[in-house]
Amino acid sequence: MATGSPNQSPPRMSQQQFENFTASSLYCDKCRTAMPVRQRLLLILPDKEIYDYLCTGCASSVGQREVTAGEKLMSQQVAARRSRRAVPISLR
């Protein structure tokens, strides 16, 4: 049973959850279906990096992604925080 009024909007997700979004599959024109993709670093510029998404089936380019220097720095900080939270487990 849902709580709240019917006109109430769902809780908003934080913008930070979507800042480092990467695709795992994209539509490929050659394969005519959604295919898993891999990223390839295409170009490094002073203010951003450009990645090319390649279809794992036919190796054709199916898209690009730009990562600004600020986004890269932020993702590195998040990764560092996550690694500090990890608790080592000792096995006997």
C-alpha positions, 0 to 999 in steps of 0.5 A: 500500500502506497503512502502519501497523496496520489499527486505527490511526486516520487523522491528525487534522486540526487544529481551526483548519482548520475554524474559519472554515467557510462554505458554498458550497452548501446544500439549498433546499426550494423548488428541491428540490436543493442550490444555490449560496448567497451570504451576506448580513449580517443583523445586527451585535451587539456580540459577533457578526455573523449572516449569512443564506445565500440560494439563488442560484436563488430567493433564499430563505433556506436557513440562517444563520451566526454569527461571533463577534468572536474568530473574526472577529479570528482570520480577519483575522490569518490573512488578514494573514499570508497576504498578507505571504507573497505574493511579487510577480511582476514581468512583463517 
